[in-house]
């Protein structure tokens, strides 16, 4: 719950620039440094029992574009893919949320589609929400 509360404090509506994905997003951190964020995340993942508040603090205070900068910085720092390190360090719903935060918006849309259609039955509400968001953004751009 702390992660969601922290994220909700930083949500802004985001659109207008056609080079950007049209969605709600977290505000950009003004003095963001991918190497410092990476070091903080590495320290939080290596802490005894994993420092979840430390991970939340870093990810909740930067935008998705900044999350994408963390991935190559982590690879350079540790020689390991960031997503693999997260999967090793985290568990359960916290892992799912953090991994979702590290996806680009189009990746998350594809993931949502795949998850909604997996197994018996289809989660029509999920499919509908992803399509509504896509149509809204497409009409906004044109």
N, C-alpha and C positions, 0 to 999 in steps of 0.2 A: 504494500500500500504506500510505503514511503516513496518508492520510485514514481508511482503514478501521481502522487500529490506534488512532488517536486517538478515533474514534467508539466502538470496542469498549470503551475504558476508561471511557466515560461512559454506557454502556447500563444502564438499570434497567428492571424490569418495571413496567408502568404500567397501572392499571385500577381499577375500583371506583367512580369517579365517572362516572355515566351520561351526563354532558354531554360527556365526553371520548371520543375514539376509543380503543378498546381495542387497544393495541399496545406493542411495545418502543419506547422513545424515549430521547433524550438528556436528561439532567437539565437543569432550568432553570438558567440563569446567574443567580445571586443579584443581582448589580448590573448587570443588562442595561440598556443604553440603545440603542434602535433607531437613533438619529441617530449615535452614536459607531460602532456596528457598520457602519452604512451608509458612513460616511466611511472607515473602515478597508478595507472591501471595495472602494470606489471607488479608493482609493489602490493597493490590491493589483492591481486590474484594469488600472490605467493604468501600472503599473511596466513598465519595459522587459522584455519577455519574460514578463510576467504573474507576479506573486508568488504562486505556488500555495500555498506554506506559509502565507502570510498569509490566504488564502481559507480554507484548511483550519482554521487556528486560530480564526477567527471562527465558522465554521459548526459546527465540532465541539464548541464550548463553549456552545452554546445549543440550546434545544429547538425542535421544529417550530412550536410556537405563537409563539416568538420569531422564527423564520425568517419567519413570515407578517407580523410587524410590520415586518420589514426592507423588504418589497416597497413598501408605501406611503411609507415614509420615503425610500427611494431615488428614487421618483417625485417626491416633493416637492423633494429635494435637486438632482436633475439634470434633471428634466423628462422622463426616459426610463423606460420600463418596465424593471425589474430583470432579468427573464428575457431580454429582448432584449439587454441589455448583456452578460449572461453568455454568450449564444450568440455574440456578436461576439468576446468576449475569450478564450474557452476552446475547446479542441479535444479530440476523441477521447473516450476513456473517462472522463477527468477531467470533461469537460463533461457527460456523461451522468449521472455520480454527483451532481454539484453541482445539476444541474437536477432530479434526482429528490428531493434533499434539500429543494428549495424547494417541492415539491408538498405539498398537504395529504394526510393519509392516504387519504381517499376518492378524491382525484385520482390518487394513486399506484396504488390498486387498479384504477381504470378504465384507467389507462395500461398496467398489467401485463396486464389482460384483452385489451386491444386488441393489444398486442405479441404475446401468446401466440397470437392467432388470425390474425395478419397473414401473408400469403404462403401458400405451399403447406404443408399440414400444420398441425397444432395442437400447441402445447407443452402437453400435458395435465398435466404435472407443475406447471407454473406456474399453470394454471387451478385445479388441485386445491388448491395451497397458499393461493391467494387465497380460495377458497371455505371452506376449513377455518378460516382466520382469521376470516372473516365469521361462520360458524356459531358458532365459539367465543365471539366477542364478543356475538352476539345472545343466546346462551343465558346468558352471564354477566350481561347486563343484565336478563334476565327471570327 
